[in-house]
Amino acid sequence: MSTIDHVGLSVPNIDKAIKWYTATFDIFQISEIIEVNCEKDPITKDIFDNVCKKFKIVHMCTSDGIGVELFQFINPKNEMPSNNFEFWKTSITHIAFTTKNIEEVYDKIKSTGGKHKSKIWNLFENKPYKVCYCEDPWGNIIELSSHPYSVIWSNYSKTHLDQKNKL
């Protein structure tokens, strides 16, 4: 069985991103900011297809041990890599955080420079599960969930969707 290990996010300013993610989600930094010269490092040269010049990376962690990597790419070469991996762009659909007080974090995101993408929704009328979508100050999409993913979706059935579509 596999588990989620971490999510990587590309941001334009790593120092501001560290402060924002720490203040907004109470995640913590587990490494120093590391600057990597892609042209001299064979691993990153292979991963980023000789298009990357330099980047900064910091490793952060949620209280349940899931990693959040923040990348700041410095002067990527202005060309499409042959492996079609546009690493310098926001490249995941979203990162999701489970939070005990979804309303409080929802408000905190906006008050610290982020944006609301949706309102807070109850997923099913007979369950207390809530979700919403927001955005960090750099455009990365964040989902907030009131309950762990496995709790919400392990008991899901088509009847939930049928009930919702009848509304």
DAPEZI-V74683 format. One line per field, one symbol per residue. phi: phi as a letter, one per 30 degrees, with the letter a starting at -180 (. if undefined). psi: psi as a letter, one per 30 degrees, with the letter a starting at -180 (. if undefined). burial: # if it has 16 or more other C-alpha atoms within 10 Angstrom, else .. A space follows every 50 residues. Layout:
BEGIN
phi: ???
psi: ???
burial: ???
END
This chain:
BEGIN
phi: .cbdcabcbcbdbddddeddddddchdbdcbddccccddccddddddchi cdcbacbbcbbddcjddbcccbdchdddadddchcdddcdbcdacccdbd bddddeddeddcjdbccbddcddbdcbddbbacbbddcjddbccbdbeed ddcdcdbdddddddddd
psi: kllkelkkkklfjeeeeeeeeeeefhllkfllkkkkjeffjeeeeeeghg fkellkkkklklfggkkjkkkjkjhkkilklfggjiffljglelkkkkke ieeeeeeeeefgfalkfllkkkekfglgkkllkaklfgfkkkkkkflkee eeffgklfeeeeeeff.
burial: .....#######.#..##.###.##.###...#..#.##....##..### ############....########.#.........###.#...####.#. .##.##.###...###...#..#.....##########.########... .#...............
END
